[in-house]
Amino acid sequence: MINDKLPYIYYGGDYNPDQWPEEVWQEDMRMFKLAGINIVTLPVFSWAKLQPSEDSYDFEWLDKIIDTVAKEGIFLCLATSTAAQPAWMSRLYPEVLPVDVDGRKRTHGSRVNFCPNSSVYRMFSKRLATRLAERYGNHPSLLIWHIGNEYGPHCYCDTCASAFRTWLQNKYGSLEVVNRVWNMSFWSHTVYEWEEIVLPTNLNGNNKCFQGIALDYKRFMSDSILACYQGEYDTIKAITPNIKITTNIWGLFNGLDLKKWADRMDVVSWDSYPQMNEPMSNVAMRHDYMRGLKDGQPFMLMEQTPSQQNWQPYNSLKRPGVMRLWSYQAIAHGADTVMFFQLRRSVGACEKYHGALIAHAGHEHTRVFKECTQLGQELHALEDTLLDSVTESKVALLFDIDTWNAVEMTSGPNVDLDYLKQAQKYYKAFYDLNVSIDVISPLSDFSKYELVIAPVMYMMKPGVSERLKSFVKQGGTFVTSFFSGIVNENDLVTLGGYPGELRDLLGIWVEEIDALQPEMTNTIIMHSPFGKLRGEYECGLLCDLLHLEGAEALGVYGRDFYAGMPAVTLNKFGLGEAFYVATDPDPKFLEEFSQTLCERLNLRPAHQAPYGVEIKSRHKEGRTYTFVLNHNAYETVILLNEGTYKDLLSHRVYEHALVLEPHGVAILEDLDL
């Protein structure tokens, strides 16, 4: 349980009092209490103030602000401040500074601007973490530790090159194995000494000549950065073993192996910054991915903006009600906290126009402050009702960072092939039906699901195909798509015909893959109605030319020299079924395909809602709490399943139907359970 010391949803965010004179602090406390803030994160970027020189530390100002916060009954998420090293460190120890992919050494400035393999950085970061843990570890207001901030950027310096060679020796044992798994006989790249291995800096780091090298370097960098976090984690955990530790993931991105990172975090936390016009299904998928990193455990929404970002191309305001709506969407998908960046708007530098609870006006008479206050009151009234409740899903979407990187790096077949977008398309099809879906790693347990979906499952890691076959044999339903089962974990093609290890499960052999030009399309023609699927659908991007090896063709291509060849197949395998979608179909196909699968498996939403209304449930101690989220800018009517329901926010009781205002929210408790 995240909230074991404070039995409320954590509500607060990043506070930077060191940017302000002390006379402002008391006014901040007054406004925090008005807004219902119960936790502040500090001091995220204060290393230079905490350690003004190599041999001196200053904690008096931090003592003072912690005491000020604690006197108001506000709790602490205490950060280690190690995301931005002080200028003296960069000056005295220039090896701390990273080198970019083009070989240019960076100057001091910005944040997360250090070489992760720098022994100097690791030494000083652990020292600071030790001092903080020793000084504040027993403070009664301390709820959780926050290490670093939004780790991610990579380094290509000589120190990293040497460490990479050591990492490879530990992973593969010999150069013979390295040459084999990287296919180094290609273009005469065979190496005979470890020092001959160079970093993948050609082609701006994409290294589409040798994907094996580039993939391993990304894995190495993730491990190197993780070692920085782990050093602080181990230091703090030794001093405060009973206090949870996290670091904030800055979104769904492929620079780190987030599953491996989650295994080292006591609780997953992340920062959610959607653009105004981004599909809400994409945001929901990111929340579900974060929940899936620790097998369904609740996570922390560590950052969102109360109003607007400052770094996007178009930094639109959140319209009235949207901040509240998106906050409850995070809770619906598993968040047990709602936290902001930032609580007081900065006066200068790049984040001065990033939204905040307290605007530059400096008072509570703003629209944003009033909306935050309403949300704070509602969250306080919920007490611990929702805390530690879980999501129960019968559908899982497999999503893998290594596969994402491999698809992105591969040379061909189509520059427009985007692994993330393909996953988002399939996720959206079920999201629009309000059928709950988990986003999990291919290494996760499949046994609790009825349907597993893995679009563009390009890379097959060891053991995954065997577990998929076992899942289907025992009655599960599996869906995958074009460009799947092609390579192993080192991006070496599995010989014997595509889709490699999935060939017998899917009952097909893919002979060729046609990459369509942007202006080209084809069609899928259904042989006969299959559930909701009937007639003709547009498709494009890639078209697998395949032969049946036991599977049944549900639909065929309508045009080109492969007209009449299978485009959608179904293979009976043991007690279950495996579907293959051999091309990139239009949204209508995915909509009707997902409806058909849900009908076949009797998967139904909690209630019937029009488009734009999201329904998501959490469960706790035999109770079900169903979130009804109206993402529409107009009033909507939701038809309720038979029963009596109480809205935890309005305290009204409903039967039959519920009317929600634009961007409205209800949390329904089923009174009949």
C-alpha positions in Angstrom: 0.0 0.0 0.0 1.4 3.4 -1.0 -0.6 5.4 1.5 0.2 3.4 4.6 1.0 6.4 6.8 -1.5 8.9 5.5 -4.9 7.2 4.8 -5.9 9.6 2.0 -5.2 10.0 -1.6 -1.9 11.9 -1.7 -2.7 15.4 -3.1 0.1 17.9 -3.7 3.2 18.2 -5.8 6.6 19.8 -6.4 7.4 22.8 -4.2 10.5 24.9 -4.8 10.7 27.2 -1.7 14.4 27.8 -2.3 13.4 29.9 -5.3 11.5 32.2 -3.0 12.2 34.4 0.0 11.0 33.1 3.4 8.2 35.6 3.7 6.5 33.9 0.8 6.5 30.5 2.5 3.8 31.3 5.1 1.5 32.6 2.4 2.1 29.4 0.5 1.2 27.4 3.6 -2.1 29.3 3.9 -3.0 28.6 0.3 -1.9 25.0 0.4 -4.3 24.4 3.3 -7.1 26.2 1.4 -6.5 23.9 -1.6 -6.4 20.7 0.5 -2.8 19.9 -0.2 -1.5 17.1 2.1 1.9 16.3 0.6 4.7 18.4 -1.0 7.7 17.1 -2.9 11.0 18.9 -2.1 13.8 19.6 -2.8 13.9 18.1 -6.3 16.5 20.5 -7.8 18.4 21.9 -4.9 21.8 20.1 -4.9 23.7 23.3 -5.4 22.0 24.8 -2.3 22.4 21.7 -0.2 26.1 21.3 -1.1 27.6 24.7 -2.1 31.1 23.2 -2.4 32.8 19.8 -2.5 33.4 19.7 1.3 30.4 21.7 2.7 26.7 21.0 3.2 23.9 23.4 4.2 20.7 21.8 5.5 19.5 24.7 7.7 17.2 26.2 5.1 15.7 22.7 4.4 15.2 22.1 8.1 13.3 25.4 8.2 11.0 24.6 5.3 10.4 21.1 6.5 9.4 22.4 9.9 7.2 25.0 8.3 5.4 22.3 6.2 5.1 19.9 9.1 3.5 22.4 11.4 0.7 22.8 8.9 0.1 19.0 9.0 1.4 18.6 5.4 3.5 15.5 4.7 6.8 15.0 2.7 7.8 13.3 -0.5 11.5 13.9 0.0 13.7 14.1 -3.1 17.5 13.5 -3.2 18.1 16.5 -5.5 20.5 14.5 -7.6 18.9 15.2 -11.0 21.1 18.3 -11.5 24.7 18.4 -10.2 26.2 21.7 -8.9 28.4 23.8 -11.1 31.4 23.2 -8.9 31.2 19.5 -9.7 31.1 20.0 -13.4 34.1 22.5 -13.2 36.3 20.4 -10.9 35.4 17.0 -12.4 34.6 17.6 -16.1 34.4 13.9 -16.6 31.0 14.1 -15.0 29.6 15.9 -18.1 28.2 13.6 -20.8 29.1 13.3 -24.5 26.3 13.4 -27.1 25.9 10.9 -29.9 27.9 13.2 -32.2 30.9 13.2 -29.9 30.4 16.7 -28.4 31.0 17.1 -24.7 28.1 19.0 -23.1 28.7 22.1 -20.9 27.3 22.5 -17.5 23.6 23.3 -17.3 20.1 21.9 -17.8 19.2 18.8 -15.8 20.0 15.0 -15.9 23.2 16.3 -17.6 25.7 13.8 -16.3 27.5 10.7 -17.4 25.7 7.7 -15.7 29.0 5.8 -15.6 30.9 8.6 -13.9 32.3 7.3 -10.6 32.5 10.9 -9.4 28.8 11.5 -10.0 27.8 8.2 -8.3 30.1 8.9 -5.3 28.7 12.4 -4.7 25.1 11.4 -5.3 25.3 8.6 -2.8 26.9 10.9 -0.3 24.1 13.4 -0.5 21.5 10.7 -0.3 23.2 9.3 2.8 23.2 12.7 4.5 19.5 13.3 3.7 18.5 9.9 4.9 20.5 10.3 8.1 19.1 13.7 8.8 15.4 13.3 7.9 14.9 9.5 7.8 13.0 9.6 11.2 11.0 12.7 10.5 7.4 11.9 11.3 6.1 13.7 8.2 8.2 11.7 5.7 6.0 9.5 3.6 8.2 8.5 0.6 11.6 9.0 -0.9 12.0 10.4 -4.5 15.3 9.7 -6.1 16.6 11.8 -9.0 14.0 13.1 -11.5 13.0 11.8 -15.0 16.1 9.8 -15.8 16.8 9.2 -19.4 19.5 10.9 -21.5 22.3 8.7 -22.8 26.1 9.3 -22.9 28.8 8.3 -25.5 32.0 9.2 -23.7 35.2 7.1 -23.3 34.1 6.0 -19.8 30.9 4.7 -21.2 32.7 2.9 -24.0 34.9 1.1 -21.5 32.0 0.2 -19.3 30.1 -1.0 -22.3 32.8 -3.5 -23.1 32.8 -4.8 -19.5 29.0 -5.1 -19.7 29.3 -7.2 -22.9 31.9 -9.4 -21.3 29.6 -10.1 -18.4 26.7 -10.7 -20.7 28.2 -12.8 -23.4 31.5 -14.1 -22.0 33.5 -14.1 -25.2 34.0 -12.2 -28.4 33.1 -15.3 -30.3 29.5 -15.0 -28.9 29.4 -11.2 -29.5 30.4 -11.6 -33.2 27.7 -14.3 -33.6 24.8 -12.5 -31.9 25.6 -9.2 -33.7 26.2 -10.9 -37.0 29.6 -9.1 -37.3 30.7 -11.1 -40.4 28.4 -8.6 -42.2 30.5 -5.9 -43.9 33.7 -7.2 -42.3 32.9 -6.0 -38.8 34.3 -9.0 -37.0 36.3 -7.9 -33.9 39.2 -9.8 -32.3 39.9 -7.6 -29.3 37.4 -6.1 -26.9 38.9 -2.6 -27.5 37.8 -2.9 -31.2 34.1 -2.6 -30.1 33.0 1.0 -30.6 29.8 2.8 -29.6 26.9 3.0 -32.0 27.3 6.7 -32.9 27.0 6.5 -36.7 23.8 7.6 -38.4 22.9 9.8 -35.4 22.9 6.8 -33.0 20.3 4.8 -34.9 22.9 2.4 -36.3 20.6 0.8 -38.8 23.6 -1.1 -40.1 24.0 -3.2 -36.9 20.8 -3.3 -34.8 22.4 -5.8 -32.4 25.0 -3.3 -31.3 22.5 -0.4 -31.0 20.0 -2.5 -29.1 22.6 -3.7 -26.6 23.9 -0.1 -26.1 20.3 1.0 -25.2 20.1 -1.9 -22.8 23.5 -1.0 -21.4 22.6 2.6 -21.0 19.4 1.7 -19.2 21.4 -0.5 -16.8 24.0 2.2 -16.3 21.4 4.8 -15.4 19.6 2.3 -13.2 22.9 1.8 -11.3 22.9 5.5 -10.4 19.4 5.1 -9.0 20.3 1.8 -7.3 23.2 3.3 -5.6 21.0 5.9 -3.9 18.3 3.4 -3.3 20.6 1.0 -1.4 22.0 3.8 0.6 18.6 5.2 1.7 17.0 1.7 2.2 19.8 0.8 4.6 19.0 3.8 6.8 15.2 3.9 6.4 14.2 0.3 5.5 10.5 0.9 6.1 10.0 4.0 3.9 9.1 3.4 0.2 11.3 4.7 -2.5 10.5 5.7 -6.1 11.6 7.8 -9.0 9.4 9.5 -11.5 9.2 8.0 -15.0 8.7 10.7 -17.6 6.2 8.9 -19.7 6.0 5.9 -22.0 9.3 6.1 -23.8 11.9 3.7 -25.1 15.1 5.1 -23.6 14.9 2.9 -20.5 13.9 -0.7 -19.8 11.0 0.4 -17.7 10.0 -3.1 -16.6 13.5 -3.7 -15.2 13.3 -0.3 -13.5 10.0 -1.0 -11.9 11.4 -4.1 -10.4 13.8 -1.9 -8.4 11.1 0.6 -7.3 8.9 0.2 -4.3 6.1 1.9 -6.1 5.9 3.1 -9.7 5.4 6.8 -10.2 5.2 8.8 -13.5 4.5 12.2 -15.0 1.5 12.7 -17.2 1.4 15.6 -19.7 -1.1 15.0 -22.5 -1.5 17.6 -25.2 -4.9 19.2 -25.5 -6.0 17.3 -28.6 -4.4 13.9 -27.7 -6.8 10.9 -27.8 -7.7 10.0 -24.3 -7.2 6.4 -25.2 -3.4 7.1 -25.4 -3.4 8.6 -22.0 -5.4 5.7 -20.6 -2.9 3.3 -22.2 0.0 5.0 -20.5 -1.7 4.8 -17.1 -2.4 1.1 -17.7 1.2 0.5 -18.8 2.4 2.1 -15.5 0.0 -0.1 -13.5 1.2 -3.2 -15.4 4.9 -2.5 -14.6 4.3 -3.9 -11.1 1.7 -6.5 -12.0 -1.4 -4.4 -11.3 -0.2 -2.6 -8.1 -1.5 1.0 -7.7 0.9 3.7 -8.9 1.7 7.3 -8.2 0.7 10.2 -10.5 3.8 12.2 -9.5 3.3 15.1 -11.9 0.7 16.7 -14.0 0.0 20.3 -14.7 -2.9 22.2 -13.1 -3.4 24.1 -16.3 -0.8 24.1 -19.1 2.7 23.0 -20.0 5.5 25.2 -21.2 7.5 22.9 -23.5 5.0 21.6 -26.0 4.5 23.3 -29.4 1.1 24.6 -28.4 0.7 25.0 -24.6 -3.1 25.1 -24.4 -4.9 25.7 -21.1 -6.9 22.8 -19.6 -10.5 23.8 -20.1 -12.8 24.1 -17.1 -13.3 20.7 -15.6 -10.5 19.0 -17.5 -7.9 19.0 -14.8 -10.4 17.3 -12.4 -11.5 14.9 -15.1 -8.0 13.8 -16.0 -7.1 13.5 -12.3 -9.9 11.0 -11.8 -9.0 9.2 -15.0 -5.6 8.5 -13.4 -7.2 7.3 -10.2 -9.6 5.1 -12.3 -6.6 3.4 -13.9 -4.8 2.8 -10.7 -3.3 6.0 -9.3 -3.4 6.4 -5.5 -2.0 9.9 -5.7 -2.8 13.2 -7.6 0.3 15.4 -7.7 1.3 18.5 -9.7 4.2 20.1 -11.1 4.2 22.8 -9.7 2.7 24.3 -6.6 4.0 27.8 -7.1 4.8 29.2 -10.6 8.5 29.9 -11.1 9.5 33.5 -11.6 12.2 32.8 -14.2 13.9 30.3 -16.5 12.3 27.7 -18.7 9.4 26.7 -16.4 8.1 30.2 -15.6 5.1 29.6 -17.8 4.4 26.1 -16.7 1.1 25.9 -14.9 0.9 25.9 -11.1 -1.5 25.8 -8.2 -0.4 29.4 -7.3 -0.1 31.6 -10.4 2.1 34.6 -10.8 -0.8 36.6 -9.5 0.0 35.1 -6.1 -3.5 34.7 -4.7 -6.3 32.2 -4.6 -8.8 34.2 -6.8 -8.0 32.3 -10.0 -10.0 29.7 -11.9 -7.2 27.1 -11.6 -6.8 27.5 -7.8 -10.6 27.2 -7.4 -10.7 24.0 -9.4 -7.7 22.5 -7.5 -9.5 23.4 -4.2 -12.7 21.6 -5.3 -10.6 18.5 -6.2 -8.8 18.7 -2.9 -12.0 18.7 -1.0 -13.4 15.8 -2.9 -10.3 13.7 -2.5 -10.2 14.4 1.2 -13.8 13.3 1.5 -13.1 10.0 -0.2 -10.6 9.2 2.7 -9.3 5.7 2.1 -12.3 4.3 0.2 -10.4 3.8 -3.0 -6.9 3.3 -1.7 -5.2 0.0 -2.7 -8.2 -1.0 -4.8 -7.2 -2.9 -8.0 -8.3 -3.3 -11.6 -9.5 -6.6 -12.9 -9.1 -7.2 -16.6 -9.6 -10.2 -18.8 -7.8 -8.6 -21.8 -4.1 -7.9 -22.0 -2.1 -6.0 -24.5 1.6 -7.0 -24.7 4.0 -4.1 -25.0 7.7 -4.4 -25.0 10.4 -1.7 -24.9 13.0 -3.9 -26.7 10.5 -4.7 -29.5 9.8 -1.0 -29.8 13.5 -0.2 -30.2 14.1 -3.1 -32.6 11.2 -2.0 -34.9 12.4 1.6 -34.7 16.0 0.7 -35.6 15.4 -1.9 -38.3 16.3 -1.0 -41.9 12.9 -1.5 -43.6 10.4 -2.6 -44.5 8.4 0.7 -44.2 9.6 4.0 -42.7 6.0 4.6 -41.5 5.9 1.5 -39.4 5.5 2.7 -35.8 5.3 0.1 -33.0 3.8 2.5 -30.5 1.1 3.7 -32.8 0.2 0.1 -33.7 -0.2 -0.8 -30.0 -2.3 2.4 -29.5 -4.7 1.4 -32.4 -5.4 -2.0 -30.9 -5.7 -0.6 -27.4 -8.1 2.1 -28.6 -10.4 -0.5 -30.1 -11.1 -2.0 -26.7 -11.0 1.3 -24.8 -13.8 2.6 -27.0 -15.8 -0.5 -25.9 -15.1 0.3 -22.3 -13.6 -3.2 -21.9 -10.8 -3.1 -19.3 -7.4 -3.9 -20.7 -4.1 -4.4 -18.9 -0.8 -3.4 -20.7 1.9 -5.9 -19.7 5.3 -7.2 -20.7 5.5 -10.3 -22.8 7.4 -11.8 -19.8 4.4 -11.4 -17.6 1.9 -14.1 -16.5 -0.9 -14.7 -19.0 -2.9 -17.1 -17.0 -5.5 -14.7 -15.6 -6.5 -13.4 -19.1 -8.9 -14.7 -21.6 -7.6 -12.6 -24.5 -4.0 -11.6 -25.2 -3.2 -9.1 -28.0 0.3 -8.5 -29.3 0.4 -6.2 -32.4 3.6 -6.2 -34.4 5.3 -8.8 -32.1 8.5 -8.4 -34.1 10.9 -9.7 -31.4 10.4 -13.0 -29.7 12.3 -13.3 -26.4 13.3 -16.7 -25.0 10.3 -18.6 -23.6 7.6 -16.3 -24.7 6.3 -18.4 -27.7 6.1 -21.5 -25.4 4.1 -19.6 -22.9 1.8 -18.2 -25.6 1.2 -21.7 -26.9 0.4 -23.0 -23.5 -2.0 -20.1 -22.9 -3.9 -20.8 -26.2 -3.9 -24.6 -25.7 -5.6 -24.1 -22.3 -8.4 -22.1 -24.0 -7.0 -18.6 -24.3 -7.5 -16.4 -27.4 -4.4 -14.8 -29.0 -4.3 -12.0 -31.5 -1.2 -10.7 -33.3 -0.5 -8.9 -36.5 1.8 -8.4 -39.4 5.6 -8.3 -38.9 5.5 -10.6 -35.9 7.8 -13.4 -34.9 10.5 -12.2 -37.2 13.6 -11.9 -35.0 15.1 -13.1 -31.6 16.2 -10.8 -28.8 19.4 -9.8 -30.7 17.5 -8.9 -33.9 18.6 -12.0 -35.8 16.0 -13.4 -38.1 14.5 -16.7 -37.1 15.1 -18.9 -40.1 12.6 -21.4 -41.6 9.9 -18.9 -42.5 8.0 -16.1 -40.8 6.4 -15.8 -38.3 9.2 -18.0 -36.8 8.4 -19.4 -33.4 4.7 -18.5 -33.8 4.3 -20.4 -37.1 2.6 -23.5 -35.7 0.5 -21.5 -33.2 -0.9 -19.3 -36.0 -1.0 -22.0 -38.6 0.4 -19.9 -41.3 3.6 -19.3 -43.3 4.5 -15.7 -44.4 6.4 -15.8 -47.7 6.8 -12.1 -48.4 6.0 -8.7 -46.9 4.9 -5.9 -49.2 5.5 -2.3 -48.1 2.9 0.0 -49.6 3.7 3.5 -50.6 1.9 6.3 -48.6 -0.7 6.8 -51.4 -1.4 3.1 -51.8 -4.1 1.0 -50.1 -5.5 -2.5 -50.4 -8.7 -4.0 -49.1 -9.7 -6.9 -46.8 -12.7 -8.8 -48.1 -14.4 -11.1 -45.6 -15.3 -14.5 -47.1 -18.5 -14.5 -45.1 -19.7 -12.6 -42.0 -17.6 -13.3 -38.9 -19.4 -11.7 -36.0 -19.5 -8.0 -36.7 -17.0 -8.3 -39.5 -18.6 -8.4 -43.0 -18.0 -6.9 -46.4 -14.9 -4.9 -47.3 -12.3 -2.8 -45.3 -9.4 -0.6 -46.3 -5.9 -1.5 -45.3 -2.4 -0.4 -46.0 1.2 0.2 -44.7 2.3 -3.5 -44.9 0.7 -6.6 -46.4 2.0 -10.0 -45.5 1.7 -12.6 -48.3 1.0 -15.8 -46.5 0.0 -19.4 -46.9 -2.3 -21.4 -44.7 -0.8 -24.3 -42.7 -3.9 -25.3 -40.8 -5.4 -21.9 -40.2 -8.7 -20.7 -41.8 -8.8 -17.6 -43.9 -11.5 -15.3 -42.6 -10.7 -12.5 -45.1 -8.6 -12.1 -48.2 -6.8 -9.2 -50.0 -9.0 -7.5 -52.6 -6.3 -6.0 -54.9 -2.9 -6.3 -56.5 -1.1 -9.5 -57.6 -1.9 -11.1 -54.2 -5.7 -10.5 -54.4 -7.4 -13.5 -52.9 -4.5 -14.4 -50.6 -5.4 -14.6 -46.8 -5.4 -11.3 -45.0 -7.1 -12.3 -41.7 -6.7 -15.9 -40.3 -8.0 -18.0 -37.5 -6.2 -21.1 -36.2 -7.7 -23.5 -33.7 -4.9 -24.6 -31.3 -5.7 -26.9 -28.4 -8.8 -25.5 -26.6 -8.1 -21.9 -27.8 -7.8 -19.8 -30.9 -5.1 -17.7 -32.5 -5.9 -14.8 -34.9 -3.5 -13.2 -37.4 -4.2 -9.8 -39.0 -1.7 -9.7 -41.9 -2.0 -6.0 -42.7 -2.8 -2.6 -41.1 -6.6 -2.3 -41.3 -8.7 0.8 -41.0 -10.3 1.8 -37.7 -13.7 0.3 -38.7 -12.2 -3.1 -39.0 -10.5 -2.9 -35.6 -13.7 -1.6 -34.1 -15.8 -4.5 -35.4 -13.0 -7.1 -34.8 -12.8 -6.1 -31.1 -16.6 -6.2 -30.8 -16.6 -9.7 -32.3 -13.9 -10.9 -29.9 -15.7 -9.4 -26.9 -19.0 -11.1 -27.9 -17.3 -14.5 -28.4 -15.7 -14.2 -25.0 -18.7 -12.6 -23.3 -16.6 -9.5 -22.3 -18.9 -6.6 -21.5 -18.5 -3.1 -20.1 -19.9 -2.2 -16.7 -22.5 0.2 -18.2 -23.6 1.3 -21.7 -22.1 4.7 -22.6 -22.0 6.8 -25.7 -18.7 7.6 -27.5 -16.4 9.8 -25.4 -17.5 8.4 -22.1 -14.9 6.3 -20.4 -15.9 3.6 -17.8 -13.3 2.0 -15.6 -13.7 0.0 -12.4 -11.6 -0.6 -9.3 -12.3 -3.3 -6.8 -11.6 -3.6 -3.1 -12.8 -6.0 -0.3 -15.8 -7.2 -2.4 -16.9 -3.7 -3.4 -16.8 -2.3 -6.9 -16.2 1.4 -7.7 -16.9 2.3 -11.3 -15.6 5.6 -12.6 -17.7 7.3 -15.3 -15.7 9.9 -17.1 -17.3 12.2 -19.7 -14.5 13.4 -22.0 -17.1 15.2 -24.2 -17.6 18.9 -24.1 -21.3 18.3 -23.9 -23.8 16.7 -21.5 -24.2 12.9 -21.9 -26.5 10.2 -20.8 -25.2 6.9 -19.5 -27.5 3.8 -19.3 -26.8 1.9 -16.2 -27.0 -1.8 -15.8 -29.7 -3.1 -13.5 -29.0 -2.1 -9.9 -28.7 0.8 -7.5 -25.6 3.0 -7.4 -24.4 5.7 -5.2 -22.0 8.4 -6.6 -19.2 8.9 -4.1 -18.7 12.5 -5.3 -22.3 13.9 -5.3 -23.7 11.3 -2.9 -26.7 10.9 -5.2 -28.3 7.5 -5.8 -29.0 6.4 -9.4 -30.9 3.7 -11.1 -31.3 3.1 -14.9 -29.5 6.2 -16.1 -27.0 8.9 -15.2 -26.6 12.3 -16.8 -23.1 13.9 -16.7 -22.2 17.5 -17.4 -19.5 18.3 -19.9 -16.2 16.9 -18.6 -18.2 15.5 -15.6 -17.2 12.6 -13.3 -19.1 10.1 -11.2 -17.7 7.3 -9.1 -20.5 4.7 -8.7 -20.6 2.2 -5.8 -22.8 -0.7 -6.5 -25.1 -0.8 -3.5 -26.5 -4.2 -4.4 -23.1 -6.0 -3.8 
